[in-house]
Amino acid sequence: MSKICQITGKKAVIGNNVSHSKRRTKRKFDVNLFTKKFYWVEQDCWVSLKVSANGLRVINKLGLDAAIKRAAEKGYL
């Protein structure tokens, strides 16, 4: 699977390296991803997800069940 957060849908973006002489070359900004295991109480099982730092905050705020349902609705899972 590619480097995409399964909760927020964040993925790498393209930008520029800018040198001191203002010369621009292309570069890639990767997502801050973690492979993390969560215990899903409603399903009584462990789930392994690739989540970004922002995705971890979403899970802490909403709870795992609500975050997974929201991600499934938006098509990230």
Secondary structure, 3 states (H helix, E strand, C coil): CCCECCCCCCECEEEEEECCCCCEEEEEECCCEEEEEEEECCCCEEEEEEEEHHHHHHHHHHCHHHHHHHHHHHCCC
